[in-house]
Amino acid sequence: MSHVVNTLRDRLSSRSARVGVVGLGYVGLPLATEFARAGFSVTGIDLDARKVDAVSHGTSYIPDVPSEEVVRLVSTGQLSATTDFAVCSTLDTVNICVPTPLRKTKDPDMSYIVSAVEQIARHLHPGMLIVLESTTYPGTTEEVVKPMLEAGGMRAGIDFYLAFSPERVDPGNPTFNTHNVPKVVGGLGAESTELAALLYGAAIETIVQVSSPQTAEMVKLLENTFRMVNIGLVNEIALMCDRMGLDVWEVVRAAATKPFGFMPFYPGPGLGGHCIPIDPFYLSWKAKQSGFDPRFIELAGQINGGMPHFVVDKIAEALNRHRKPVNGSTILVLGLAYKRDIDDIRESPSLDVMTLLHQRGAEVRYADPYVPELAGRAWHGGFDLRTQPLTADAIAGADCVAILTEHRTVDYDLVRDSAQLIVDTRNAIAGIHSHVFKIGAPAPAATVEPRVTSDEQRVA
Ligand SMILES: NC(=O)c1ccc[n+]([C@@H]2O[C@H](COP(=O)([O-])OP(=O)(O)OC[C@H]3O[C@@H](n4cnc5c(N)ncnc54)[C@H](O)[C@@H]3O)[C@@H](O)[C@H]2O)c1
């Protein structure tokens, strides 16, 4: 079958290969545009007809991909989109970028990968290269994808090529994007690795080849577990500092001046996004199948999962200073997205904090310039909400403002000067102020005197 490898090698080198990307989300659309920019003819495939229509009309729904770029690539014929997998029969390569969520039981939900691979398998032809990019447990490419693709009689690494390459996109990061973040590639056999490296090498600056798909799968899970565990560690240090009357923000800032052997992580209201709270449990699940009990992941999961509760307790403590109960107080949650400067609310700890406050009887509002509306089904409050304008009146109208995401476009001086009370989980408000409570820091000095037990009631 050496002619098929030569044909694909030539097509990839000359950029005449027809490239497909399955799943046009946060990962797939930036990748598809990057391949198109590199000169390939790219077809995006997604089950969501709205996304396919948007791309076909030159509209981007991913903030990191400008619509002007999509318009340009669609109008020159470099980029197109469809809901129909039949196009796979005309494609030389297919990258799979579909979701990999967890089930309620924290087990991997492989249904999206299985469904996409089932469709691709129907149109698999000799010489095709398939690359899985969805984050998943080590072994998925060989144990799940390979047998499905081989069911028709062709063999991976011989008749068609198969690799895993983890996606490292960091939405909202102005410095690092699909093009300049090194890409790890592990193929099933040397030719699969080489062809996948050739494909990515046309569009991405640095390619890092590893020995197998499992290694590449494990690389991604090490990266995400590293982040999850370190965030868990700094959150625990924040809880400690809170108890000990120390300021964790000052501690981390000073520790970060060490030029070696330390990397700063920052506390917050909990983990969010489609990756860090989820992916390590894929690893945990797989490790348990081998009889290995991964303790760091479970522990970090517990600490990070407890942070929304801690934030709600902090809000209660702050309100208490004003002699107000949570029940009946108006809380303005500032920041719904799971991290700053993006619109993604998946797994956002803000949703947990809002739910807990709602359950305690608070009137919950939110303000987020990136998230105009919150559907009732997206949080456990169960009713729709619309973002509040961040005016002095709206801020002052809340009994407490809880800063949960520190978007850079927010005027924190206005928030500081207008709010009655602030709980700041991100150290967005600089300095110490009598009405600003921070997680992991001593409570501000009281300006309201506590009521003391009356003299008549005291035992002399
Ligand atoms: N978002 C990130 O920052 C990020 C970073 C690194 C890795 N990842 C990983 O990349 C993968 C994709 O994540 P995402 O954030 O792009 O998800 P997403 O939900 O934004 O996009 C996935 C897309 O796949 C489509 N889809 C679902 N099933 C399909 C099918 N059977 N056929 C065709 N299309 C289908 C959906 O309609 C959606 O448009 C996940 O495994 C995720 O863990 C995500």
Ligand as a Chemical Component Dictionary entry (heavy atoms), coordinates in Angstrom:
data_LIG
# 
_chem_comp.id                   LIG 
_chem_comp.type                 NON-POLYMER 
_chem_comp.pdbx_formal_charge   0 
_chem_comp.three_letter_code    LIG 
# 
loop_
_chem_comp_atom.comp_id 
_chem_comp_atom.atom_id 
_chem_comp_atom.alt_atom_id 
_chem_comp_atom.type_symbol 
_chem_comp_atom.charge 
_chem_comp_atom.model_Cartn_x 
_chem_comp_atom.model_Cartn_y 
_chem_comp_atom.model_Cartn_z 
_chem_comp_atom.pdbx_ordinal 
LIG N1  N1  N 0  -12.914 24.316 24.360 1  
LIG C1  C1  C 0  -11.661 24.186 24.721 2  
LIG O1  O1  O 0  -11.054 25.119 25.225 3  
LIG C2  C2  C 0  -10.906 22.885 24.474 4  
LIG C3  C3  C 0  -9.520  22.882 24.603 5  
LIG C4  C4  C 0  -8.819  21.709 24.374 6  
LIG C5  C5  C 0  -9.508  20.546 24.049 7  
LIG N2  N2  N 1  -10.869 20.555 23.941 8  
LIG C6  C6  C 0  -11.528 19.303 23.588 9  
LIG O2  O2  O 0  -11.940 19.358 22.232 10 
LIG C7  C7  C 0  -13.175 18.651 22.058 11 
LIG C8  C8  C 0  -14.217 19.584 21.471 12 
LIG O3  O3  O 0  -14.458 20.630 22.383 13 
LIG P1  P1  P 0  -15.159 21.990 21.953 14 
LIG O4  O4  O 0  -14.952 22.927 23.090 15 
LIG O5  O5  O -1 -14.730 22.402 20.590 16 
LIG O6  O6  O 0  -16.685 21.503 21.888 17 
LIG P2  P2  P 0  -17.921 22.290 21.242 18 
LIG O7  O7  O 0  -19.134 21.797 21.925 19 
LIG O8  O8  O 0  -17.628 23.752 21.184 20 
LIG O9  O9  O 0  -17.925 21.779 19.742 21 
LIG C9  C9  C 0  -18.198 20.464 19.385 22 
LIG C10 C10 C 0  -18.987 20.478 18.087 23 
LIG O10 O10 O 0  -19.180 19.137 17.671 24 
LIG C11 C11 C 0  -20.476 19.016 17.118 25 
LIG N3  N3  N 0  -20.838 17.610 17.145 26 
LIG C12 C12 C 0  -21.237 16.859 18.206 27 
LIG N4  N4  N 0  -21.420 15.586 17.823 28 
LIG C13 C13 C 0  -21.149 15.532 16.505 29 
LIG C14 C14 C 0  -21.155 14.493 15.548 30 
LIG N5  N5  N 0  -21.461 13.244 15.886 31 
LIG N6  N6  N 0  -20.855 14.800 14.278 32 
LIG C15 C15 C 0  -20.526 16.061 13.933 33 
LIG N7  N7  N 0  -20.485 17.094 14.795 34 
LIG C16 C16 C 0  -20.787 16.820 16.059 35 
LIG C17 C17 C 0  -21.320 19.924 17.971 36 
LIG O11 O11 O 0  -22.507 20.308 17.300 37 
LIG C18 C18 C 0  -20.364 21.100 18.213 38 
LIG O12 O12 O 0  -20.511 22.090 17.220 39 
LIG C19 C19 C 0  -13.529 18.109 23.436 40 
LIG O13 O13 O 0  -13.048 16.809 23.548 41 
LIG C20 C20 C 0  -12.774 19.026 24.370 42 
LIG O14 O14 O 0  -12.484 18.381 25.598 43 
LIG C21 C21 C 0  -11.573 21.707 24.139 44 
# 
loop_
_chem_comp_bond.comp_id 
_chem_comp_bond.atom_id_1 
_chem_comp_bond.atom_id_2 
_chem_comp_bond.value_order 
_chem_comp_bond.pdbx_ordinal 
LIG N1  C1  SING 1  
LIG C1  O1  DOUB 2  
LIG C1  C2  SING 3  
LIG C2  C3  SING 4  
LIG C2  C21 DOUB 5  
LIG C3  C4  DOUB 6  
LIG C4  C5  SING 7  
LIG C5  N2  DOUB 8  
LIG N2  C6  SING 9  
LIG N2  C21 SING 10 
LIG C6  O2  SING 11 
LIG C6  C20 SING 12 
LIG O2  C7  SING 13 
LIG C7  C8  SING 14 
LIG C7  C19 SING 15 
LIG C8  O3  SING 16 
LIG O3  P1  SING 17 
LIG P1  O4  DOUB 18 
LIG P1  O5  SING 19 
LIG P1  O6  SING 20 
LIG O6  P2  SING 21 
LIG P2  O7  DOUB 22 
LIG P2  O8  SING 23 
LIG P2  O9  SING 24 
LIG O9  C9  SING 25 
LIG C9  C10 SING 26 
LIG C10 O10 SING 27 
LIG C10 C18 SING 28 
LIG O10 C11 SING 29 
LIG C11 N3  SING 30 
LIG C11 C17 SING 31 
LIG N3  C12 SING 32 
LIG N3  C16 SING 33 
LIG C12 N4  DOUB 34 
LIG N4  C13 SING 35 
LIG C13 C14 SING 36 
LIG C13 C16 DOUB 37 
LIG C14 N5  SING 38 
LIG C14 N6  DOUB 39 
LIG N6  C15 SING 40 
LIG C15 N7  DOUB 41 
LIG N7  C16 SING 42 
LIG C17 O11 SING 43 
LIG C17 C18 SING 44 
LIG C18 O12 SING 45 
LIG C19 O13 SING 46 
LIG C19 C20 SING 47 
LIG C20 O14 SING 48 
# 
